[in-house]
Amino acid sequence: MTPTQYRAARVARGLRQKQLAALLGVTRETVGQRERGQVRISTEAALAIYSIPVPPPKAVTTTTTNARA
């Protein structure tokens, strides 16, 4: 897993670095270092982030306006 893929996986799950760190039991700094390629992303770390479900897309709501004649 590349640092870019790691970050994309976090973003796809709607998580901030601090939130992901708490879920994985690491520090926010570790998450940042992985995303910048400063530390190697282990197979265990890759599997851990992929085990977090991706939330469903948010529903698009539209508003209507009353047209006056």
C-alpha positions as CSV (number, residue, x, y, z in Angstrom):
1,M,0.0,0.0,0.0
2,T,1.4,3.4,-0.9
3,P,1.1,6.5,1.2
4,T,-1.4,7.9,-1.3
5,Q,-3.6,4.8,-1.0
6,Y,-3.4,4.9,2.7
7,R,-4.6,8.5,2.8
8,A,-7.3,7.8,0.2
9,A,-8.6,4.9,2.4
10,R,-8.8,7.2,5.4
11,V,-10.6,9.9,3.5
12,A,-13.0,7.4,1.9
13,R,-14.0,6.4,5.4
14,G,-14.7,10.1,6.4
15,L,-12.0,10.0,9.1
16,R,-9.6,12.6,10.3
17,Q,-6.0,11.4,11.1
18,K,-6.8,11.6,14.9
19,Q,-9.9,9.5,14.5
20,L,-8.2,6.9,12.5
21,A,-5.3,6.8,15.0
22,A,-7.7,6.1,17.8
23,L,-9.4,3.3,15.9
24,L,-6.1,1.7,15.1
25,G,-4.4,2.2,18.4
26,V,-1.6,4.4,17.1
27,T,-0.8,8.1,17.4
28,R,-2.0,10.8,14.9
29,E,1.7,11.4,14.2
30,T,2.0,7.8,13.0
31,V,-0.9,8.2,10.7
32,G,0.6,11.3,9.3
33,Q,4.0,9.7,8.8
34,R,2.4,6.8,6.9
35,E,0.6,9.3,4.7
36,R,3.8,11.2,4.0
37,G,5.8,8.0,3.3
38,Q,8.1,8.6,6.3
39,V,7.4,5.1,7.8
40,R,6.6,1.9,6.1
41,I,3.0,0.8,6.0
42,S,2.9,-2.8,7.2
43,T,0.5,-5.4,5.8
44,E,-1.2,-5.4,9.3
45,A,-1.7,-1.6,9.1
46,A,-3.1,-1.9,5.5
47,L,-5.5,-4.6,6.6
48,A,-6.6,-2.7,9.6
49,I,-7.6,0.4,7.7
50,Y,-9.5,-1.7,5.1
51,S,-11.4,-3.5,7.9
52,I,-13.1,-0.2,8.7
53,P,-16.3,0.1,6.7
54,V,-16.8,2.8,4.2
55,P,-20.0,4.7,5.1
56,P,-22.7,4.8,2.4
57,P,-22.9,8.0,0.3
58,K,-25.0,10.7,1.8
59,A,-28.5,11.1,0.2
60,V,-28.9,14.2,-2.0
61,T,-31.8,16.3,-0.9
62,T,-33.4,18.9,-3.1
63,T,-35.5,21.8,-2.0
64,T,-38.3,23.2,-4.0
65,T,-39.6,26.7,-4.1
66,N,-43.1,27.7,-4.5
67,A,-43.5,29.5,-7.8
68,R,-45.9,32.4,-7.7
69,A,-48.0,33.1,-10.6
